[in-house]
Amino acid sequence: MPAQGSDGSTTHEDSDRRLLRDACAGDGAAVAALYDRHSGALYATACCVLGPGTPAEDAVVDALVDACRPHDAPSAGRRSVRHELARATYERCAAAQTLTPAERQRAVLALCLHGEHTYRDAVALTGARGASLPDLLRDAVGRRDLAVPA
């Protein structure tokens, strides 16, 4: 259940930050809740980069496990927990293999679609060059590998 914000509103981000704090303190239920909330989007991001299967699954698990360690927890800055988890997932994908320019462009789109990144943030992270977001979106229409896996 989402937490109440300081203005009385309910936000997932407040809830995510509390879950992350609790997970870093060793609360297994908080880890499970973060996984339940974010793993689908993170796996979709990893699949866009690496394709479906074990390497993508490993990237997601590694990013979540590392985020739940106190020294690796995403900062409480202006970025969302989903944004930081997606960034960490992409970094693990990039470490798993040398990415082609096309894979970097797919990663840009996946980070924007699934990871709460702006186009600028995603390009800066991936080092992708050459395609604008409208071009990427036009090319992606109807592509099955950019959908959230069932």
ZAVOKOL-237171 format. One record per residue (C-alpha): residue in three letters; chain; x negated, y, z negated. Coordinates in steps of 0.1 Angstrom, whole numbers, padded with zeros to 4 digits, m for minus. Layout:
<pts>
  code  unit     c1     c2     c3
   ALA     A      X      Y      Z
...
</pts>
This chain:
<pts>
  code  unit     c1     c2     c3
   MET     A   0000   0000   0000
   PRO     A  m0014   0034   0010
   ALA     A  m0025   0058  m0018
   GLN     A  m0009   0092  m0025
   GLY     A  m0029   0122  m0012
   SER     A  m0035   0152  m0034
   ASP     A  m0005   0169  m0019
   GLY     A   0018   0140  m0028
   SER     A   0016   0125   0007
   THR     A   0006   0090   0014
   THR     A  m0025   0084   0035
   HIS     A  m0042   0053   0047
   GLU     A  m0076   0071   0045
   ASP     A  m0072   0077   0008
   SER     A  m0063   0041   0004
   ASP     A  m0092   0030   0026
   ARG     A  m0117   0050   0006
   ARG     A  m0104   0036  m0027
   LEU     A  m0106   0000  m0012
   LEU     A  m0141   0006   0000
   ARG     A  m0152   0020  m0034
   ASP     A  m0136  m0011  m0051
   ALA     A  m0151  m0035  m0026
   CYS     A  m0186  m0020  m0033
   ALA     A  m0179  m0026  m0070
   GLY     A  m0174  m0063  m0062
   ASP     A  m0136  m0065  m0059
   GLY     A  m0129  m0094  m0035
   ALA     A  m0092  m0084  m0031
   ALA     A  m0104  m0049  m0018
   VAL     A  m0128  m0066   0007
   ALA     A  m0099  m0087   0019
   ALA     A  m0076  m0057   0022
   LEU     A  m0102  m0038   0043
   TYR     A  m0107  m0068   0065
   ASP     A  m0069  m0072   0070
   ARG     A  m0065  m0035   0078
   HIS     A  m0095  m0030   0102
   SER     A  m0107  m0064   0116
   GLY     A  m0084  m0064   0146
   ALA     A  m0096  m0030   0158
   LEU     A  m0132  m0038   0151
   TYR     A  m0130  m0072   0169
   ALA     A  m0114  m0054   0199
   THR     A  m0143  m0030   0199
   ALA     A  m0169  m0058   0197
   CYS     A  m0151  m0078   0224
   CYS     A  m0152  m0049   0248
   VAL     A  m0190  m0048   0244
   LEU     A  m0200  m0084   0239
   GLY     A  m0169  m0104   0252
   PRO     A  m0148  m0125   0229
   GLY     A  m0164  m0152   0207
   THR     A  m0188  m0157   0180
   PRO     A  m0212  m0128   0186
   ALA     A  m0183  m0104   0185
   GLU     A  m0169  m0121   0153
   ASP     A  m0204  m0119   0137
   ALA     A  m0207  m0082   0145
   VAL     A  m0174  m0075   0127
   VAL     A  m0182  m0096   0097
   ASP     A  m0217  m0082   0094
   ALA     A  m0204  m0046   0096
   LEU     A  m0178  m0052   0070
   VAL     A  m0201  m0071   0046
   ASP     A  m0227  m0043   0049
   ALA     A  m0201  m0016   0043
   CYS     A  m0191  m0033   0011
   ARG     A  m0226  m0031  m0003
   PRO     A  m0231   0001  m0024
   HIS     A  m0262   0012  m0006
   ASP     A  m0245   0008   0029
   ALA     A  m0211   0021   0021
   PRO     A  m0199   0048   0046
   SER     A  m0201   0083   0031
   ALA     A  m0171   0101   0019
   GLY     A  m0177   0128   0046
   ARG     A  m0152   0139   0072
   ARG     A  m0153   0106   0091
   SER     A  m0127   0080   0085
   VAL     A  m0135   0045   0071
   ARG     A  m0123   0031   0104
   HIS     A  m0147   0054   0123
   GLU     A  m0177   0044   0102
   LEU     A  m0168   0007   0104
   ALA     A  m0164   0009   0142
   ARG     A  m0198   0027   0144
   ALA     A  m0214  m0001   0124
   THR     A  m0198  m0027   0145
   TYR     A  m0211  m0011   0177
   GLU     A  m0246  m0009   0162
   ARG     A  m0245  m0046   0155
   CYS     A  m0233  m0053   0190
   ALA     A  m0261  m0032   0205
   ALA     A  m0286  m0050   0183
   ALA     A  m0274  m0084   0195
   GLN     A  m0283  m0078   0231
   THR     A  m0296  m0051   0255
   LEU     A  m0265  m0034   0268
   THR     A  m0260  m0025   0304
   PRO     A  m0247   0009   0314
   ALA     A  m0213  m0007   0322
   GLU     A  m0212  m0022   0287
   ARG     A  m0221   0011   0271
   GLN     A  m0193   0028   0290
   ARG     A  m0168   0001   0279
   ALA     A  m0181   0007   0243
   VAL     A  m0173   0044   0247
   LEU     A  m0137   0036   0256
   ALA     A  m0134   0009   0229
   LEU     A  m0147   0033   0202
   CYS     A  m0122   0060   0214
   LEU     A  m0093   0035   0216
   HIS     A  m0100   0014   0185
   GLY     A  m0125   0032   0164
   GLU     A  m0112   0068   0159
   HIS     A  m0141   0083   0178
   THR     A  m0140   0113   0200
   TYR     A  m0154   0109   0235
   ARG     A  m0184   0131   0224
   ASP     A  m0190   0110   0193
   ALA     A  m0189   0077   0213
   VAL     A  m0212   0090   0240
   ALA     A  m0237   0102   0215
   LEU     A  m0236   0069   0197
   THR     A  m0239   0047   0227
   GLY     A  m0261   0068   0250
   ALA     A  m0236   0061   0278
   ARG     A  m0239   0084   0308
   GLY     A  m0221   0090   0341
   ALA     A  m0184   0085   0335
   SER     A  m0159   0109   0320
   LEU     A  m0132   0097   0297
   PRO     A  m0105   0101   0324
   ASP     A  m0126   0080   0347
   LEU     A  m0131   0054   0321
   LEU     A  m0094   0053   0313
   ARG     A  m0085   0051   0350
   ASP     A  m0108   0022   0355
   ALA     A  m0095   0005   0323
   VAL     A  m0058   0006   0332
   GLY     A  m0047  m0030   0333
   ARG     A  m0079  m0045   0320
   ARG     A  m0073  m0072   0295
   ASP     A  m0106  m0070   0277
   LEU     A  m0098  m0036   0262
   ALA     A  m0066  m0048   0244
   VAL     A  m0066  m0058   0208
   PRO     A  m0070  m0096   0208
   ALA     A  m0040  m0115   0194
</pts>
